[in-house]
Amino acid sequence: MNTEIKDAIRNQNLIEFNYDGGSRTVEPHCYGITTAGNEGLRAYQVDGYSSSGRMGWKMFDLGKASSINVLAETFESPRPGYKKGDRGMDHIYQEV
């Protein structure tokens, strides 16, 4: 469990990390263990690389992420479309 990610969600800080070929900037909303058994982050991507070419809601497998940095920049929470108790998670460590 990553306490920096939990703190970022609690304090509404953006997170930047490398994932699937590029750097991404996201608004983290829910962090826990996914139904697939991976450490996961439900977040709204606001900037950076996207293999699909679009921003928006995504589930990130943190086992594939590197260079995770919590930014000083904050976001309004929660972003429209977020549902507490994310059904994509078996266990939630922290959520907005």
Steps between C-alpha positions, in 0.01 A plus 500: 500500500637839397439768763593778254211400274263486798614847608461633143138382491430639847655839411373500138848528343563401140735208436744459210651166398639302208262238366467301178748701297468852636450746780147557628344753738188392688250603766505196735159399637524141626798284597485133597508142380308440177265211434787352292720504813729785394591816684289751310418867471172635362583845371396766254784562255541870423829512308775295341530192283201280427508195273132564423567869434241615753488633853241399760422223747745210508607214726878477528684183605765653726725198444557647153563857626839653581637833623184586695508865612241688703466854364429818697211576262156406636163417343133548586357180636329285411496532125153445344446134420684362802306249712611425857561133573658433159376162377831446321664460842487205740667703776522880520790662689393860433240685295376859466 
